[in-house]
Amino acid sequence: MKKIAFPQLLLLVFCISANAQQPITAEWLWSLGRISDPQVSPDGKNVLYGVTYYDLKENKGNRDLYVMALESTVQTRITQTPFSENNARWRPDGQWIGFLSAESGSLQIWEMKPDGSAKRQISNIPGGVEGFSYSPDGKSIAWASSVKLDQTLAEKYPDLPKANAFLTDQLMYRHWDSWHDYSYHHFFFAPYQEGVSISAGKDLLEGERFHSPLMPMGGMEDMTWSSDGKSIVYSCKKKSGIAYAVSTNTDLYRYELSTGKTQNLTEGMMGYDMLPGFSPDGRYLSWLSMARDGFEADKEVLYIKEMSTGKNIALSAAFDEGVQNYSWSKDSKSLYFTSYQKGTKQVFSIQLADQKVRLISNGDHDINEVLVAGNKLVGTRNTMIQPAELVQIDPKTGVWSPLTKINQEAVAKVKWPTVEKRMVKTTDGKDMITWLILPTDMDRNRKHPALLYCQGGPQSAVSQFFSYRWNFALMASQGYVVVAPNRRGLPGFGREWNDAISGDWGGQAIRDYLSAIDAAAKEPFVNKEKLGAVGASYGGYSVYQLAGVHEKRFKALVAHCGLYNLESWYGSTEELFFANWDMKGAPWDQPRPVSYDRFSPHLFARNWDSPILVIHGEKDFRVPITQGMEAFQAAQVRNIPSRFLYFPEEGHWVMKPQNSVLWNRVFFEWLDQWLK
């Protein structure tokens, strides 16, 4: 294997708080406030948002709401209850704020004044509410609820009340982390009148065994009101069984409130159609669309439909990256959106007149939302060593200024690592941006152990994200140099780079990883005899694959929810469109896809020689737990030092606070044992 050295340092080094005292810990991460879901008021003068704080002892979090005046940046906390307040939205007149709360026993819609006063419950929907939205004219309200349409076995066989079983005759009987529960997620609407409680509404998909909001993680972003409040557009994949499991073809449907008539607006567009929205003047419907059915990581193109003619315009077709989210300008002449750009996430604009994409923001950061607030933009900003805070952005200059400082005191108390951006030559002569996260107070004259971070997805960006589990600052605070390459398959470097990994999981992407760690190993501050590799999902697959081909590089490995045996995984995963696209077919297809014979880690287990920690959750249906069990058993049978960490209540991620802290303790105990 050819080894490529790092060239000269590119760009800047981030440092925070030279006088900080304590190192970062997993417990400290769970003490931070997590800001989310900003919403600009109708007059553009205020921003509404939530902050979640976690109680590690109680093993749960609580979310409260805040309002900030954008001109003065004065922040007011408007809820302080033991019940989390979510999905907070301004009423169109700006006089009230609606939100969801379980204070009355189930999740219902409540309202209050913008100062937090006059709180009142306005819905009493049986079974509760999953999300809601006011119509622009304030005359109607929409919400999402679960509707039971299928018969349970207890209902079918009432004489067997103690029988406990599940029976199905089609896919998908489970999805992501949940089994089918005989119900479907639907959107409803009802007239809205101040002071009148809502207890029932009209089901937009009455009797239909389809989901909208989309499964498994869809929400109110899957629907939008027309500007006149007379219709709703929603996203739905109206397929069942195997057709549902192998397809990503969602369409946008327009529902007329007065007649109940439903029209498919994107028929013939074969991939995901999602995030619908209307221009303020009502002339255009906007949405994000993927071209290829079955490819969940295809390019997201920003489309608009001229409602008077039905003409579709692919606004961002010439832009080589996907659009993440977007907002209309108040004059309906342009849109603002975010997209990945060379290891970061930036803000862009596009004019309807010339359809040209313009970069607005710049810098080594991620800006995660873009909302229009008067003549400014509002979003959240974070880096690998700075948790998210609200910022205000000048759309003309791209200059940003902070709005919130919810973690300022906590951040000032810890020692922060530094982040360096490097460029690595890959084995096929490409330039690959690689982030190095260096230990706090690192002595460059002393050698440190290093961790190769393998990203999941496989098409998920290694940008300036601040993670609460795979936290690079935490790893560096434990004395490790973290090597995080933007290997083949990641967004932000053009479609060719992004799409190259499909059908080639164990090929160039794995060689990219080896190029990155070989380059890092040449640094005078890296101990090339103490290298580890860690990752989850496709990153876990990468660790398993590297274990068989690394040629003595790594002395410790950690794989979380990784794919170990691609053939058995195909027979147990749920979203078959993902397997079909990235494996290029089923293992019994003829000709047989090469992935199963060239890129399945279990075929290389005979070469395993490094201690490995395997982590998996019982409720992970995308990568079922048997994948972790197979890998651990292979290591045990081959007498490889190995350990298996099992979470019976977690899925693809670790969500519960104490489970996360435990995860980190076992993670670092294992690495320290072999690399220190």
Protein Blocks (a to p, Z undefined) as FASTA:
>chain_A
ZZddddddehjdddehjlbmbdcdfklmmmpccdehiacdfkopaccdddddddfklopa
cdddddddfklopacdfbdcfbdcehiacdfklpaccdddfklopacdddddfkopaiac
fbdcehiafbdcddfklpaccddddddfbdcfklmmmmlmmbccdddfbdcfbghjacce
hiacddddddddehiacfbdcdfkgoiacdddddfkbcfklpccdfkopaccddddddeh
jllmmpcbdcdddddfklopacdfkgoiabdcehiaddfklmaccddddfbghiakbccd
dddddfknopacdfklmpmbdcfbdcddfklpaccddddeehiacdddddfklopacdfb
gcjdddfbdcdehjaccdddddfkbccddddddfknopacdfbdfklmmmmmpccddddd
dddddfkopacdddddddehiafkbccdddddddehjlcccdfbdcfklgmklmmmnopa
cdddddehiahiajklmmmmgoplmmmmmmmmmmmmmmmmmpmkbcfklccdddehjlmm
mmmmmmmmnnomagcdcdehiafblmlmmmmpmblmlmmmmnopafkbccddfklmmmgm
klmmmmgcbdcdddddfklmklgfklmmmmmmmmmmnopacdddddfkbcfbcfbfklmm
mmmmmmmmmmmmmmZZ
